[in-house]
């Protein structure tokens, strides 16, 4: 995902960081457009930065303050353009991080606490990142224009120009619907049903006979997708899933979602290299627009340090 900065954190945790007391101060240190940043906020974010980036205390505190100011601006801008990030989305990102380092979310939380970091500190950071990514997409997606000439020129300068094979998948999405206001017992029941569906699913052609045994289960075609067109986490999960099987169920706002791998084949083409390069160029352009927009927000903001 977007969260590669966290990998050093878990290396340090696994080495065994000493328990450190969390500062309890709550004095206001910065005000951003009437939004307060406290000494506790800065201390917690600084600790997280020290763990993930190996920065000394003074540098970490400086970076933490700047990062928190940016986060306030990002969340305010998200509210302005009506972008809302749910707790479920934050928890899903948090779970993805835990899964990437072979930990459960609860074990990740315990490891953070041992390092002196409240897990909510990481979740707040993730929420700001998720919100800002959506803001940038909403505001600038139509403005990002990468032409075939741009792609060809970039390929000539890279080692991707020799790539001539890729994996193409035919995919379908299975959604075990869970209404938002469902009880905990119902959610657990649907989770068990998702696991049972995954266990008995034996191919897309026979999907109807399996799914019809359960209420409110939706089967949606995704279509044919090159591996380079898939998000990194999904790409990894699908690559580990055999043809005719389902990926592990992921909790989302809609319920429990799985991807069925209906077909898989290797194709010879430069499409894979072109698609990957185009995605990279669009990402770079998006990052540039993102930085400029954040700088504009800073210039227009009222930021008071105490």
N, C-alpha and C positions, 0 to 999 in steps of 0.2 A: 504494500500500500504506500502511501505517502509517508510512512513513519519509520524510515530507515535510521533516523537519528537515535532511535531507542536501542539499537542493538548493543552498543557499548554499555548501556545501563545494565543489561542482563548479564553480560560478561562479568561486570563488577559485583553484581548481586550474588552470582554463583561462586565468586571467590570469597564471599562472606564479608560484607560490610558491617562495621560495628553499629549497634543501635545508637541513634543520636536523638537527643531531645528536640522537640519541635518548639520553635519560639512562639510564645503565646501573646506577643505584643499585637495590638490591633490599632496602633496609631496610624493616621492617614499620612501618607508620604507623597502621593501624587493625586491630582484631580484632573480627569480628562472629560471635558464637556459635562461637568457635574457628576461624573462617575468616579468614585473613590478607589484608589489602590492603596492597600495598607502595608505596613511593615511585615505583617504575617504573610501576605500574598507574595511579597518580594522574596522573603526568606525561603518560602516553600519552592517557588519557581527557581530560585538560585540553586537550591539543593538539587533539584531535578536536572538543571543544566550542568552542574558539577559532575553528576553521575553519568550523564549521557555524552558530555563533550570534554570531560576531564579538564575543566577550567578551574583556576584557583578562585578563592572566595571572593576577592574584590572584583575580578572580571565577571564572575558568575552573577554577582549582584547587579552590576551595571547592565549586563545583557538581559537579566530578568526584568529589570525595570523597563527597558526599552521594549521587550517582548510583550509585557503586560499592557503597556500603552498601546501598542499595535493591536493587541487583542480587543481592547475596549473599542477602538476605532472600527475594527472589523465587525464586531457584534452590533455596534450602532448602525453601521452601514447595512448590515444584513437585515436589521429590523426595518430600515428605511425602504429597502427594495422588497420587503415581505418575504424574506428567506427565514425559515424556521427549522431548526435542527432538533429532533426529538431525542428524548433520553434513550429510546431504543436504538437509534442510529449511533449515538455515542457509545452505548454499551456494546454494540456490534463491532465498532472500531477497536474498542478496548479488548474485546474477546479475540479479534484478529491478531492483535499484537501478542497477546498471551499465547495463542496457538502457534505463532511464528517462532516462538522460543520454547515450544513444547511445555507450556504451563497452562493450568486452568486459570480463569479469571480470579478466582479466590486466592490461588497461590501467588499470582502476580501481585494482588493487593497486599498479601502478607509480606512479600519480598520488598515492595515499596516501603511499607511501614518499617521494616527492619532497617532500611536505608534512611529513615527519618522523613519520608515523603508521604503525605496524605494522598491516597489514590485519587481523590477528587481533584487534586492539582493536575494530574495527568489528564483526567477527563475534561477539565476546563480547557486545557490546551487543545485537546482533540476537537472539542466542540467549536472552538474558534477557527481551527483549520478547516473543518468540514463546512462551516458556514461561509468562510471566505472563498473556498473552492466553488461553492454554488453561486456566490455573488459574482465572481469573475466569469463563470460560464454564462450566467444570465445577462451580464452587461456587455461582454466582449466576444462571445462565441461567433456572432455574425460578422465581427470585424476581423477575425483571424482568417487570412487568405493565404493558403500555401498552394502554389501552382505546380504542375507537373515539371516545369523547368527548374523550379526550386528543388524539387525532390531529386531530379536527375543530377543536378550540380552537386548536391550534398552527397549523393551516393558515390560520385566519382572521387570524392575526397575521403571516403570512408572505406572500411574493410567489409561493408555489407554488400558491395557491388557483386561479389562472387557468390552470394547466396542464391541458390536456384531451386530449393525445395522447401516445402512447408507442410504442416499438417492442417487438413481441413476437416471440420466436424459438422455433423448435422445434429442440432440440439433441440430439445424441448424443455419447457419449464413446468414443474409440478408445484402447485401452491396448495398447501393444507391450510385452509382459511381459519384464522382465529380473530374474531371481532375484538376491537380495542378494549372494550369494557368487560371482557370475559373474566371469570373467576380463575384463581390459581389452579383449582382442581381441573377445570376444563382445559386450561393451557397444558397441564401435565398430561391429560388424556390425549390431546392432539399431538403432543410431542411423541408419546408412545405409538400413536397411529402412524406418524411420519416414519418412525424407525421400522415399523412393521411393513409399511409400503416399500421402503427401500430394500428390505430383506426379501420380499416376495416379487419385486419388479424384475421381469425377465425379458424385456425388450419393448421397444416402442410400438410394435405392431400389436402386442398383446396388452398394451397399457390400459385399454378400456376395461378389460375384465378384472384387472387388479384394482383400479381406482374406483370402479362402480360399487365396490363393497363399502366405501366410506362416503359420508356426507360432506358436502361443501369442499370438494377437492377439484381444483382447476388445472387443466392441461393446456398449455399455450405453446404454439410453435415459436421457436427462436430463429430457425432457419440455418443455413450453412454459414459458418464462420471460420475464417483463418485463425490459427492460434495467436497470431500477432494482433488480431482485432479484439481479443479478449482482455479484460483487466487482469493484472498479474496474479492476484489471489485466485480468481476464477480459472485462469489458465492452468495454474498448478494443480488445482483440485480436479479439473476435467482431465488433465493428462494422467492422473492416477486412477481414473475411473474407466473400467472396461466398457466396450460396446454393449449396449443393452442394459446397462446398469445406471444407477442414480448416484450423484454426489451426496455427501453428508448434508443433512438438513441444517439450514441456517435460519435463525430467528430474525424476522423482519417485522415491520409494521403491519404487514398483511397476514402474517402467520409463520408457517415453516415452509421454506422454499428449497427445492432441489432441482438439479439440472440432469436431464436424461441424455445420455450419449447414444444417439440413434445410429450413427455411422461415423467412421473415422478413416481417412485415407491420406496418403502422402501424395502431394502434387508437385510437379516440376514447373517452376515459373519464377519470374522475378517479382511477382505480386507481393510475396511475403516481405521481401526487402523494401519494396516501395511503400507498403502499408506501414511498416515499422518506422521507416524514415519520416514519412509524412506525420505520423503521430508524434515523433520526437520534435520535428520542426514546429508543429502546432503547440506543443507543450512549452517550447522555448519562447514562442511569441506570446503565449498566454502568461508566462512568468514575467515577461517584460511589461506587458500591460498591467499586470497585477502590482508590480513594484511602483509603476508610475501613478497608479490610482491611489495606492496607500500613501505615497509621498504627498499627493494632492490633499488627501484627507488630513494628514498631519499639518500641512500648511494652513488649512482652514480651521483646525481645531483650536480650542482653548485648553492649553496644558499648563497646569500650575504645580510646581514642585515645592514641597515644604521642608 
